Amino acid sequence: MILSFGIDKNILSEYLIRQNLISPDDKVLEVKKPGEGNMNFVARIVTREKKIILKQANPFVQKYPHIAAPVERVIVESQFYQTIQQLSNANEYVPEPLGLDPFNHIIAIEDLGEGNDFTFLYQKGKSLTEKQLNHLLSFLDLLHNKIKPHMLVAYPDNLKLRRLNHEHLFSYPFLAENGFDLDTVTSGLQEISMHYKTDTELKSKLEILGQLYLSEGDTLLHGDYYPGSWLHTTDGIKVIDPEFSHVGHKEFDLGIFIAHLKMSQANEKQIETIPSHNSNKKLNWNLVYQFVGVEMLRRLIGLAQLPLDLTLSEKEVMLKEAMLFVKNK
């Protein structure tokens, strides 16, 4: 089964009936695009009786088809949702999983309705409300501190996708010749980037952090906790797209989170309150900020660009700050 927006609705109806996702009397009426999918093909299926979201993992990144990606990521996403469902208040934060077809690399999840992600935060003058910030931090606290080790015994290591992510976090952005002309993003950025591509101390720190990222930890991570993974719905903020999830080091999730607040030019006082929201007092905040720096660098000079509302000089200031974070200075 290969999903597409032009798929024959009768064939899709039969497939959904076989998967026990709709009743034998139901029928697909529409196949719609719910939003932009970065990693996977995503479709909203409208039947006579219900709406569901189907996601299919193809052997490539949906947004960048020339980049190969493991199809097993859909199994990881399903396992993430199943694991979270063991907590009584899971539905406050994530959609309900409805089914998994590992043969076709398809997951079915609850349709949360028409909603928008939080990438608008990258526009100047936009910010999270205190309530929204509290909700997003509460989810991380839940994920990192309420999911216990015995609940993660059979959790997939997701190593194939982590290796792909590792390449774009710790290596590709820092290659002097990687084929990506940053002047196509912001004029003058290519020249500025060379300082970071040739800094041996920075690369040494990145090597250490990269190996830590690939190592086994003791905490369930979302793995890509940024505004594109937060959905604004009528029932509040929901967290989606956990295909990069793995059992790792909780400092990584927090680092990604803070990095995107910084790149969206959030109020520093808001960022300073973050440590008080986490119930785990053993966090290594130096490590958190090293991951903050890694994520800022890769988003500013790597392939996975964001719609940042920043001038060249503002990006240069952020790059300098990010490098200091990574070097722990």
Salt bridges, closest charged atoms under 4 A:
GLU36 OE2 - LYS33 NZ 3.23
GLU72 OE2 - LYS160 NZ 3.35
GLU77 OE2 - LYS55 NZ 2.97
ASP111 OD2 - ARG44 NE 2.76
GLU114 OE2 - ARG44 NH1 3.30
ASP199 OD2 - LYS327 NZ 2.95
GLU201 OE1 - LYS327 NZ 3.59
GLU201 OE1 - LYS329 NZ 3.32
ASP224 OD1 - ARG299 NH2 3.93
ASP241 OD1 - LYS55 NZ 2.70
GLU243 OE1 - LYS55 NZ 3.66
ASP253 OD2 - HIS144 NE2 2.98
GLU268 OE2 - LYS262 NZ 2.80
GLU295 OE2 - HIS260 NE2 2.68
GLU295 OE1 - ARG298 NE 2.93
GLU295 OE2 - ARG299 NE 2.88
GLU314 OE1 - LYS124 NZ 3.13
GLU321 OE2 - LYS262 NZ 3.33
